[in-house]
C-alpha cells in the first residue's frame, strides 16, 4: 500500500482550510470549495492508518472542518444512493462488553456555512449513521447503521478530540451479502461520477 499523501489546492493561502479525506487514490475526486483552501488527504485503509493520517494533517493545517468522501456498502439502501452522515459507530468496539467503551459518536460541532447545505437541508440525513470496522463485510449480517466503511468512525474520533466539525459523504457501491471486493472495484468509476455530480449540485465545483 502506498504511504498516505497530502496535496493542497488553493486559490488564496489566507482562505480557511478544509481537509477532504479519501481512503484510496482510486476514490479521489477533485472538489473545489468556494472561498476555502482544500487539503486532500489519502489516508489509507482501516481505522488506525486513517486516524493517524488525519491527525497528522490536522496538526499541520489546522482546518475549520473535515469532509470524508468515499464508498460504502449497505443493507438498507440502494446502490448509487449517497448518504450524508454525522453519526458514527464502531462495529468492532460494539462487540466488547466492557464498561467505558465508547462505540458511537455524533459530531455536533457547527459546520461552516459552505458545508452546511450538504446536511441541514434534509432532516432525514440527520439520522444517517456510518458503521466502521477493520473488516470488509461481504457476508450478510445484522449491521447497525445505514452504510458500512473502514475509516469514518476513526476520523470522527480525531475530529471530536480536536473539536473540529466532521461530516461524511458516502456513495453506496454494493449491498452486503451480494458483494465482493471485485464488485466494489467495478463500481469505483460510477462512484467517482456520482459523487462529482453530487458536489456540483451543492455548488462545490467538482472536476
Secondary structure as GFF3:
##gff-version 3
##sequence-region A 1 207
A	DSSP	beta_strand	5	9	.	.	.	ID=ss1
A	DSSP	beta_strand	16	22	.	.	.	ID=ss2
A	DSSP	three_ten_helix	25	27	.	.	.	ID=ss3
A	DSSP	beta_strand	36	42	.	.	.	ID=ss4
A	DSSP	alpha_helix	47	61	.	.	.	ID=ss5
A	DSSP	beta_strand	65	74	.	.	.	ID=ss6
A	DSSP	beta_strand	82	85	.	.	.	ID=ss7
A	DSSP	beta_strand	87	90	.	.	.	ID=ss8
A	DSSP	alpha_helix	91	94	.	.	.	ID=ss9
A	DSSP	beta_strand	104	106	.	.	.	ID=ss10
A	DSSP	alpha_helix	113	116	.	.	.	ID=ss11
A	DSSP	three_ten_helix	123	127	.	.	.	ID=ss12
A	DSSP	beta_strand	129	132	.	.	.	ID=ss13
A	DSSP	beta_strand	147	149	.	.	.	ID=ss14
A	DSSP	alpha_helix	152	162	.	.	.	ID=ss15
A	DSSP	beta_strand	165	175	.	.	.	ID=ss16
A	DSSP	alpha_helix	181	186	.	.	.	ID=ss17
A	DSSP	alpha_helix	188	201	.	.	.	ID=ss18
###
